[in-house]
């Protein structure tokens, strides 16, 4: 996952790439660290996802822009629209299934 440092960079990534994974973490968050590692592992299997991450403390405007009330939060965008969202306790199996589903959708070019 590529670390982004501005809201503008995040919005540009979502607008530019067909399938974008946005992982929002908080500083000093053990759950955030564990989920990030699980997400990295799942993303390694699904190669057609542009994956970015950002720290909510570094970009506090993200909370309002993406309506994120807790960390960690994982948002998936397809063709610029949010299609999936998971927050706080993110089940690894569900995350993998979601990535596989939307990767197939993106590859086929349908919704």
PyMOL commands that set and color helices and strands:
alter all, ss='L'
color gray80, all
select helices_A, chain A and resi 7-16+30-45+61-66+92-108
alter helices_A, ss='H'
color red, helices_A
select strands_A, chain A and resi 2-3+19-25+50-55+73-78+81-87
alter strands_A, ss='S'
color yellow, strands_A
deselect
rebuild
show_as cartoon
